[in-house]
């Protein structure tokens, strides 16, 4: 007896919707509007860079959504998928893109938790 694709898709959808206890990802903007405080840049259990955002007992880990940042007038840092930081010559980078990027954050701001919503990816509850 063959199962049609339509029946299989329906069963999968019902199964996913019916699963209780799945952690819901949160939005950094919503959490900060609710009064959550942002910690310093750190690495999560997976090795990913991000920030712990907390309010009382509730804590979330918000992943960093930045590929590269400025360090100073001469240097910048790029982040690899494995979480490594690679040093880049800022003058070479700026020349390649036609000048300094005003939207690129500085490492010191990320390290101290002074971040913009665009710098942050999804937030997952800490257990």
C-alpha positions as CSV (number, residue, x, y, z in Angstrom):
1,X,0.0,0.0,0.0
2,X,1.5,3.3,-1.1
3,X,1.2,6.4,1.1
4,X,0.6,9.6,-0.9
5,X,2.9,12.6,-0.5
6,X,-0.2,14.7,0.6
7,X,-0.9,12.3,3.5
8,X,2.7,12.1,4.5
9,X,3.0,16.0,4.6
10,X,-0.2,16.2,6.6
11,X,1.0,13.7,9.2
12,X,4.3,15.5,9.5
13,X,2.6,18.9,10.0
14,X,0.3,17.5,12.7
15,X,3.3,15.8,14.4
16,X,5.3,19.0,14.5
17,X,2.5,21.2,15.7
18,X,1.5,18.7,18.3
19,X,4.9,18.3,19.9
20,X,4.9,19.9,23.4
21,X,7.9,21.4,25.1
22,X,9.8,22.6,22.1
23,X,11.8,25.7,23.0
24,X,10.6,28.8,21.2
25,X,13.2,31.2,19.8
26,X,12.8,34.8,20.8
27,X,13.6,38.1,19.2
28,X,16.3,40.3,20.8
29,X,14.3,43.4,20.1
30,X,11.3,42.0,22.0
31,X,13.4,40.8,24.9
32,X,15.1,44.2,25.3
33,X,11.7,46.0,25.2
34,X,10.6,43.6,28.0
35,X,13.5,44.8,30.2
36,X,16.0,42.0,29.7
37,X,19.6,43.0,30.3
38,X,22.4,42.1,27.9
39,X,25.6,40.5,29.2
40,X,29.1,40.6,27.7
41,X,30.0,38.8,24.5
42,X,30.7,35.2,25.3
43,X,30.7,31.7,23.7
44,X,27.7,29.4,24.1
45,X,27.8,25.7,24.7
46,X,28.0,25.2,20.9
47,X,31.0,27.4,20.6
48,X,29.0,30.2,18.9
49,X,29.5,33.8,19.9
50,X,26.6,35.7,21.5
51,X,25.2,37.3,24.6
52,X,23.2,36.0,27.6
53,X,20.1,38.1,27.9
54,X,18.4,37.8,31.3
55,X,15.6,39.0,33.4
56,X,15.3,37.4,36.8
57,X,15.4,33.7,36.4
58,X,14.7,33.7,32.7
59,X,17.8,33.7,30.5
60,X,18.3,33.4,26.7
61,X,21.4,33.0,24.6
62,X,21.3,35.3,21.6
63,X,23.6,34.4,18.8
64,X,25.8,37.0,17.1
65,X,24.8,37.8,13.6
66,X,28.0,39.6,12.6
67,X,30.7,38.3,10.2
68,X,33.3,40.9,10.8
69,X,33.9,43.9,13.1
70,X,36.2,46.9,13.3
71,X,38.8,46.8,16.1
72,X,40.6,50.1,15.5
73,X,41.7,52.3,12.6
74,X,44.2,49.7,11.4
75,X,42.7,46.3,12.3
76,X,39.4,44.4,12.1
77,X,38.4,40.8,13.0
78,X,36.4,38.3,11.0
79,X,34.5,35.4,12.7
80,X,34.6,31.9,11.1
81,X,31.7,29.5,11.3
82,X,33.7,27.5,13.9
83,X,33.9,30.6,16.1
84,X,37.5,31.5,15.4
85,X,38.6,35.2,15.1
86,X,40.8,36.1,12.2
87,X,42.6,39.4,12.0
88,X,42.2,41.4,8.8
89,X,43.9,44.6,7.6
90,X,41.2,47.2,7.8
91,X,42.7,49.5,5.1
92,X,42.7,46.6,2.6
93,X,39.1,45.8,3.5
94,X,37.9,49.4,3.3
95,X,39.6,49.9,0.0
96,X,37.9,46.8,-1.4
97,X,34.4,47.9,-0.5
98,X,34.9,51.6,-1.3
99,X,35.3,53.1,2.1
100,X,34.5,52.5,5.8
101,X,31.2,50.8,6.5
102,X,29.2,53.0,8.9
103,X,27.0,50.0,9.9
104,X,29.8,47.7,10.9
105,X,30.1,47.5,14.7
106,X,33.3,47.8,16.8
107,X,34.5,44.8,18.7
108,X,34.7,46.7,22.0
109,X,30.9,47.5,21.7
110,X,30.0,43.9,21.1
111,X,32.3,42.7,24.0
112,X,30.5,45.0,26.5
113,X,27.0,44.2,25.3
114,X,26.4,47.5,23.6
115,X,24.7,46.0,20.6
116,X,22.1,46.8,17.9
117,X,19.3,44.4,16.9
118,X,21.0,43.9,13.6
119,X,24.0,42.4,15.3
120,X,21.9,39.7,16.9
121,X,20.5,36.5,15.5
122,X,17.9,34.3,17.2
123,X,17.7,33.9,21.0
124,X,17.2,30.5,22.6
125,X,16.3,29.8,26.2
126,X,19.2,28.7,28.5
127,X,18.5,25.6,30.5
